[in-house]
Amino acid sequence: MTAADRAAILEPTELDRALCLRLLARKMIGRVVFTDSALPAAQPVTYLLDGEEVVFRTGGGSKLAAATLGAVVAFQVDEIDTDTRTGWTVLGVGEAYEVLVPARLTELAERMSPAEAPNSTAHTIAVPLRQLSGRRLAPAPPDPAGAQA
């Protein structure tokens, strides 16, 4: 195998929890994966990482609000460079709940982007990241022996 062939091979590398949290904190848009009428569904949301919880807002009466309250959901964020076919993905899983404590709602509203600003019918949903995993896709390291096959 030539060095060019080896450089074209991409290997997934597992990321630790701390790095997964740092990557989540850098982004603003992710996907909530939930069950809708017994089928898998995914919806993009703007979010805030609050400690080890993902927090997002959704309109009252929305399928996402109804499907996530008290349900186990997944939350995924990734960054992929399509030219180099490299990047990373982070997947968290937890039981979603609605944030109802007025003081926390006020604090979160101050930190969330205008797109997430509260309105009279919105729900603030938090997902504690009980399980968190991530992978980075990067070129394989060079062959230490430098052997060509």
C-alpha positions in Angstrom: 0.0 0.0 0.0 1.4 3.4 -1.0 1.5 6.4 1.3 -1.2 8.0 -0.8 -3.4 5.0 -0.5 -2.9 4.9 3.3 -3.7 8.7 3.5 -7.0 8.0 1.8 -8.1 5.6 4.5 -10.2 7.2 7.2 -10.3 5.7 10.7 -12.9 6.5 13.3 -11.5 7.3 16.7 -13.6 7.3 19.9 -13.8 10.5 21.8 -13.9 10.8 25.6 -16.8 12.4 27.4 -15.0 15.6 28.2 -14.1 16.2 24.5 -17.7 15.3 23.5 -19.0 18.0 25.9 -16.5 20.6 24.5 -17.6 19.8 20.9 -21.3 20.1 21.9 -20.6 23.5 23.5 -19.1 24.9 20.3 -22.2 24.3 18.2 -25.7 25.8 18.2 -27.7 23.4 16.0 -28.3 19.7 16.5 -30.8 17.0 15.9 -33.3 15.6 18.4 -34.1 11.9 17.6 -37.4 10.8 19.0 -40.3 8.4 18.4 -43.3 9.7 16.4 -46.2 7.3 16.1 -43.9 4.4 16.8 -41.5 5.4 14.1 -38.1 7.1 14.4 -38.0 10.8 13.7 -35.3 13.5 13.8 -35.8 17.3 14.0 -33.1 20.0 13.9 -33.2 22.4 16.8 -31.1 25.3 18.1 -29.8 24.4 21.5 -27.7 25.4 24.5 -25.4 23.1 26.5 -26.1 23.7 30.2 -23.6 21.7 32.2 -24.3 18.2 30.9 -27.8 18.9 29.6 -28.8 19.9 26.2 -31.6 22.5 26.4 -33.8 23.6 23.5 -37.2 25.3 23.0 -40.1 24.1 21.0 -43.6 25.5 20.3 -46.6 24.4 22.4 -48.6 21.8 20.6 -45.7 20.7 18.4 -45.0 17.0 17.7 -41.5 17.5 19.2 -42.9 18.8 22.5 -45.4 16.0 22.8 -42.9 13.3 21.7 -40.0 14.3 24.0 -41.7 15.0 27.4 -40.6 12.1 29.6 -39.3 10.1 26.7 -35.8 8.8 26.1 -34.4 10.7 23.2 -31.1 11.0 21.4 -29.3 14.2 20.5 -26.7 14.4 17.7 -24.3 17.1 16.6 -21.6 16.7 14.0 -19.2 18.7 11.9 -18.1 17.1 8.6 -15.8 18.5 5.9 -17.1 16.9 2.7 -14.0 17.8 0.8 -11.6 15.9 3.1 -14.3 13.5 4.3 -13.2 14.1 7.9 -14.9 15.4 11.0 -16.6 14.3 14.1 -20.0 13.3 15.5 -21.4 13.3 19.1 -24.4 11.4 20.2 -26.1 11.8 23.6 -29.0 9.9 25.1 -31.2 10.8 28.0 -34.8 11.2 29.3 -36.2 14.6 28.2 -38.1 16.7 30.6 -39.7 20.2 30.6 -37.9 22.9 32.6 -40.6 24.5 34.8 -38.6 26.2 37.6 -39.0 30.0 37.0 -35.5 30.9 38.1 -33.9 28.4 35.8 -36.2 29.4 32.9 -35.1 33.1 33.4 -31.4 32.1 33.5 -31.7 30.0 30.4 -33.6 32.6 28.5 -30.8 35.1 29.2 -28.2 32.7 27.7 -30.2 31.3 24.7 -30.0 32.9 21.3 -32.8 35.1 20.0 -34.0 32.2 17.9 -34.6 30.3 21.2 -36.3 33.2 22.9 -39.3 32.3 25.0 -42.9 32.9 23.8 -46.2 32.3 25.5 -46.7 28.8 24.1 -43.1 27.5 24.0 -41.7 24.6 26.0 -38.2 24.6 27.3 -36.9 21.0 27.1 -33.8 19.6 28.7 -32.1 16.3 28.0 -29.6 15.1 30.6 -26.8 13.4 28.7 -26.8 10.1 30.6 -25.0 8.3 27.7 -22.5 10.3 25.6 -20.3 9.0 22.8 -18.4 10.5 19.9 -16.2 9.6 17.0 -13.7 11.6 15.0 -13.0 10.5 11.4 -9.5 11.3 10.4 -6.9 9.9 8.0 -5.1 6.8 9.2 -1.7 7.5 10.7 1.3 6.8 8.5 2.7 3.3 8.5 5.6 3.5 11.0 7.5 0.9 9.0 7.0 2.9 5.8 6.5 -0.4 4.0 4.8 -0.4 0.6 2.8 -3.4 -0.4 
